């Protein structure tokens, strides 16, 4: 036997699923466009997060609050995936 057979080292794996959500599907061809940088990762590898934002910015919200007839008025939020 050679020394290579005695010292077989297995590479470490960082994640159990290798950064994918693809169990049972051989190939996931659909690509998703990233809002941040514009890259196109596969759909199973993309990190899906909801981006919750107010419809208006803070300065406009202050103007709306001052001009509003209601005491308490909540401005709706915008949910983008």
C-alpha positions in Angstrom: 0.0 0.0 0.0 1.1 3.5 -0.6 1.0 6.5 1.8 -1.9 8.0 -0.2 -4.2 5.2 0.7 -3.5 5.5 4.4 -4.0 9.3 4.7 -7.3 9.9 2.9 -8.6 13.2 4.1 -12.2 14.2 3.5 -12.9 17.8 2.7 -15.0 19.7 5.2 -18.4 20.7 4.2 -19.7 24.1 5.3 -23.4 23.4 4.9 -25.4 20.2 4.9 -27.4 21.3 1.9 -24.5 23.0 0.1 -26.4 26.3 0.2 -29.3 25.0 -1.9 -33.0 24.1 -1.4 -33.2 21.5 -4.1 -33.8 18.1 -2.5 -35.3 15.6 -5.0 -35.0 17.9 -8.0 -32.0 17.3 -10.3 -31.7 20.7 -11.9 -33.4 24.0 -11.1 -33.1 26.1 -14.2 -35.3 29.1 -13.1 -33.2 32.1 -12.3 -34.1 35.0 -10.0 -32.9 38.5 -10.5 -31.3 40.0 -7.3 -32.6 43.4 -6.4 -29.3 44.4 -4.7 -26.6 43.6 -7.3 -28.5 42.3 -10.4 -26.9 38.8 -10.4 -29.1 35.9 -11.4 -28.7 33.0 -8.9 -30.8 29.8 -9.3 -34.2 29.9 -7.6 -33.2 27.3 -5.0 -30.0 29.1 -4.0 -31.5 32.6 -3.8 -32.1 33.9 -0.3 -35.8 35.0 -0.2 -36.5 37.9 2.1 -39.4 40.4 2.3 -38.3 44.0 2.1 -40.7 46.0 4.3 -40.7 49.8 3.7 -43.0 52.7 4.3 -44.8 54.0 1.1 -43.6 57.5 1.9 -40.3 58.7 3.3 -40.0 60.2 6.8 -40.1 63.9 5.8 -43.2 63.4 3.7 -44.8 61.3 6.5 -44.2 64.2 8.9 -46.0 66.6 6.5 -48.9 64.2 6.2 -49.2 63.8 9.9 -49.2 67.6 10.4 -51.8 68.2 7.7 -54.0 65.2 8.7 -57.4 65.7 10.4 -57.0 62.4 12.2 -55.1 62.2 15.5 -53.6 58.8 14.9 -53.1 57.6 11.3 -50.8 54.8 10.3 -49.4 55.0 6.8 -49.4 51.6 5.0 -46.2 49.7 4.4 -44.9 48.3 1.1 -43.9 44.6 1.1 -41.5 43.6 -1.7 -40.1 40.1 -2.2 
